[in-house]
Amino acid sequence: MNLLDIIKKAGKEERAIGHFNVGSFDMFPAIARAASGAPVVIGVSEGERAHLGLGHAKDMARSFGFFLNADHTRTVEGAREAARAGCDMIVFDAADKPFPENVRLTREAVIAAKRARRGVVMEGELGYIGGSSSVFDAFPQGVVIREEDMPTPDMAARFVKETGVDLLAPAVGNVHGMIRPSAGGGSSSGGNPALSIRRIKELRAAIRVPLVLHGGSGIPDEGLRAAVQAGISMVHVSTELRLVWRTALQRALAAHSAEISPAKFMPEVLSALEELVARKMKLFGYD
Ligand SMILES: [Zn+2]
């Protein structure tokens, strides 16, 4: 089955494909252990691509049976390059631009990428949800959190029709990164705002392509589960992976302060990562 069919099948089963961003090669085997054969998409942002090398990331993804996504690609040329390099999917992101420009650029990227690689799955972004997968002390500027500012079903349907995207990531109260509770958000268990489950349902009913949720970090478990049941077919997780990787590494280094062999202290870092990914996959309906 190709990736798009796998995503559609997940949607029909009220499950969501896990999309995990990696910034370090040792994350691959940890994610593979957690996924234990379930479909997974590995995402590499432009920064992560520059760090890992797109070719190496693709080889690693293939060797573990993962799909590879060129995450948040911001130029048409970048989308063409990612398609040529053999990425299975490309997230084209012009969501910070006004609607007409977002439509125009996304349509150009879809045409360029599909010409470079037939069958590459193209995702478009509608509504700004912030740019950085970090832990924030203040609420990121310009992010759409009020329902009246979120893309409407009509707008989303028009976007899909005019751009030809295979997947749509709408702003539905999700934010890239995690917001500390002290920064003030909306949900009960943290600083991240609550998702609009109602808007997800309305969008699901109005458009024919699968819906993708970015910013899966910092959303309480019940929010994620409700989003998947309402019609989200893929969930992106990045910030939580970074946070767990770094926290576990600091802890491991402190616990083995005289140890210089990564083979000795890295396994506990990767176990922590594995545990997080397994927990998320279970929430998404894969256990
Ligand atoms: Zn994202």
Boltz pocket constraint, residues with backbone or C-beta under 6 A from the ligand:
constraints:
  - pocket:
      binder: B
      contacts: [[A, 72], [A, 176], [A, 214], [A, 215], [A, 236]]
      max_distance: 6.0
